[in-house]
Amino acid sequence: MYFVVTTMTTTGYGDINLQAAPAGVKIFGILMMLSSAALMTATLAMITDYILHARLEKFFGRRKLRMKNHIVLCGLGHVGIRILEQLRRLGEQVVVIERDESSRFLDEARRLGVQIVTGDVSMPSVLEQVNIKEARSIIAATDNDLVNLEVALSARNIRPDIRVVLRMFDASLASKIRSGFGIKTTFSTSALAAPAFAMAAVDPSVAGSFYVGDDLVLILQIDIAAGAQLVGQSIAGLERMGGLSALCHESAASGERRMHPSGEVMLAAGDRLTLSATPDVCQRISAANSGREAGG
């Protein structure tokens, strides 16, 4: 070990040498010297590059990204990381801005292969660094409503026509921003989630919800019960009830899964049906699947 260390560091005191060693050991020594020289060079190069990069950033600022038609995501919290995962599944090019360098989701974002910029999202210089002028849209998804609004206004100030998607906790504030600032894609996470929580407490088959204007639409996922009124019903007949649309049908017999099934598909016991409907229609569907009359 002593000989290896002195050789790798090119110290070479000369107290131990391979002059009298067999040829094989001398060849090993040659290879060790060459590999040691390469390893030391690479190590010193990486250290120098890190120090020089840090110094240049300090004096000249961070380099501006050259991406175009990308999406800028501000905030990498619990909501932000889910947005990022969905965007990557869609094949979108994304740049993430996150203030907290110790965020638990940074490693996951790097695994997804996205550019990450650490800095204050409300600073125009940070937005310019991610080339906001060439971006397709910006998503403000931090956990602070005022910061999200500031990000949106800063982005609009740099590029007035950029598409802004805004996350708001306060539903009334989200409504005021839509009408007052013209940012139509302003969503209150609490307002979006509240109907799903409320309806799921009433009906466990509710899988999600969304709004179409001011109308609440629920996603209902049901397993057709044996002996229910829905058995033998066609998709077309079901949709004639009005206020609903069949999204997916999974056959219990064949296991075949069809998105947007045709009207000729007949429902059988054990089939799984996913549909979108208004709350009152959901109650009627649930009643028909339980074999009782709606409102009974």
N, C-alpha and C positions, 0 to 999 in steps of 0.2 A: 504493500500500500504506500509506503514511504517513497519507494522508487517510482511508482506510477504518478504520485502527486508532484514530485520534483520534475518528472519528465513532462507532464501536462502543462505545468506552469513555466516550462523552459528554464527553470532554475539551474538544474544540472550541477550539483556540487561535485560530482565525479567520484564520490566515495563508493558508489555502487554503479557498475557498468556491465555491459553485455559482451565485453571483449572475449572472454573465455567461454561464453555460453554457446550451446549448440545452434546450428543454422536455423532451426525452426523457431527458437526463442528470439533470435536476432530479427527474423522476418516479422514476428509478432511485435517486437519493439519498434520496427520501422512503421508498421501500420498504426501503432498507438501514437507515435509522434505526429504522423500526418493527420489522423483523425482529431488529435488534440489541438493541432494548429487550426483546423477548420472550425472546431467547436468554440475555441476562444475567440476567433474572428467573428463568428456569428453572434456570440453573446455580447461582445463589445459593440457590434453594429446595432443590435436591438436596443441596448442601453442608450447609445448615442442618438438613435432615431427618436426614442421616447423623449429624451431631454430636449432635443432640438425642436420636436413637434410642439411640446409644451411651451417653449420659449417663443416660438413663432406665433402660436395662438395668442399668447399674452400680449405681444407687441402689435400684431397685425390683425387680430381677430380670427375667428374660425372661417374656414373656406366655405363659400356658398355652394350649395348642391346644384348640380346641373340637370336634375330630373325634370321631366315635362309631363303634363297630363296626369299627374299623380294626385293622391289624396293625402292631406295633412291631418293627422289625428292628434289632438291636444289632450293630454291626460291619459295615463295608463293605470287607472284603478280597476276595480272589479268590472265596471261597465266598459271601460276603455279596452281591456284585454279581450272581452267578448266581441266587441265591434271589430277589433283587429283580426281576430280569428275568422270572423265571417267575411271580412274583406279579402283575406288571403285565400279563403275557399273559393271566392269569386274570381281569383286571379288578378286582383287589383294591385297596383304599385303604391305602397304606402310609406310615408315618413311619419315617425312618431316624435312628438315633443313631450318630454317629461321633466319636471323640475327636480324631483327627488331622485338623486343618483343611487340611492339604496332601495329603490322600489322593488318589491318582490317579483314583479312581473317583467322586469327588464330581461332576465335570462330567457323567459318564454318568447319575448318579442324577438330576441336575437336568433332563437331557434327557428322562428318563422322567416328569418332572412330579410328583415326590414331595416331601413336606416333609422338610427336613433340619435336625436339631438337633445342634450340635457341643457335646460335653461328656463328662464321665466317666459311662459307662453304669452304673457301680456305685453312683452317688449317687442316693438316693431322690428328691431334688429334681428331678433330670433326668427320672426316670420320671414324676413327677407333672406335669412340664411337658408331656410328650407325652400327657397325659390317660390314664394307664394304667388308671384306674378304669372308663373307658368303652371300652377296647380289647377286641377279640375274642380276641387271642392275642399272645404275645411270642416272638420268636425270638432266642435268644442265640447269635450266630455269630462272636464275636471269636476271635482266635488264642490265647486264654489260657483254659485249662480252669477255673481258679479264679475268674476274672472272670465267665465264663459262669454258673458255679454261684451266684456272689454276685448276679448280675442276676436269676436265677430266684428265689432266695429273697427278694430285695427286692420283686420283683413280687408274689410270693405273700403277702408281708407286707402289702402295700397292698391287694391284691385276692385273697383266698384261692382263688377259683374260676376264675381266669384260666388259659387253656390255655397251657402253656409247652413250647416246642420247644427242646431243648438240644443244642448241638454239643460233642462231646468228642473229643479226640485219643486219650486213653487208653481202650481198650476195657474193661478191668477196672473203671476208675473209672465209666464209663458204666453198667455193670451194677450197681454198688453204689448209684449214684444212683437208678436205677430202683426198686431194692428198698428202699433206705433212706429216700428222700425222696418216693417216690410220684410221681415225674415220669416217666411211662411213655414219653413221646416224647423219649428221650435217645438220640442217635445218635453213634456213633464213626465219623468219616469214614475213618479208616484201616481199621477193621474192615469197613466197607461196600465200600471200594475194593479191599482185598487179594484177595478171591476173584475179582473181575473181572480183576485183573492176572495172578493165577496161572493162571486158566483160559484167558485170552487167549494166554498163552505156550504152553499145551498145544494149544488149538484157536482159530485166528484168527477163527472165526465167532462167538465169544462177544462180544456187544455190551454187556453189562451184567449186573448181579446185584443181588439184594436178599434179605432174610431174611423168612420167614414163621415167626414164633416162632424156633425154633432151626434150622429147615430152610433150607438155601441153595437159592435158585431162580435160574437163569441165563436171560438173554435171548439166544437163539440166532438169528442171521440167516444163512440159507444160500441159495445159488443152486442150484437143482435141476440136477444134472449129467446130461448125456446118457448113457443106458444105466444109470443108477443104479436101485436097487430102488425108490426113491420115485416114479419116473416111472409115471404111470397110477394111482397111489394116491390115494384120496379123503381129504379133510380128516377126515371121520368115521372112516375106517379108520386114519388116522394117530393120531388121538386115542384110539382103542381100545387102543393100546399102553400107555396109562396113564401118569400122571405128567407130562403135557404139555398145553398149551393153545395153539391157533393164534391169534396176535394180528393178523397182517396177511398178505395174499396179494397179490402183484403179478404179473399175467400178462405173460409175455414176448411173447405174440402180440398182445394188444390194448393193453397198457400200463395196463389198468385196475387200480386199487389198492383193495382192500377191507379194511376193518378188521373183525376178528372174522368171518372168512368162514364161510359156511354149510358144513355137512358134505358137501353134494353137489359142492362144488368139486373138480375133478380136477387133480392136479399134472402139469405138463408140463416138459420140459427147458427150462431158461432162466428158469423162474419163480423169483421171490424170495419166500421164506417166512420170516416172523418168528414165533417161538414162545417160550413160557416153559416151562422144564422143569427137573427136578432134574439134577444133574451126571451120574449114571449113564445117564439117558435121553438126555441130550445126546450122550454118547459113542455110544449105539446109533443115534441119528439121523445123526450124522456118518458112522458106519460104513456105514449104509444108503445114504447119499448118495454115498459113494465107491465103492460097488459091492462092498465086502468085508463079511464077516460081523463082527458086533460082537465085539470082543475079539480079532480076528484081526490 
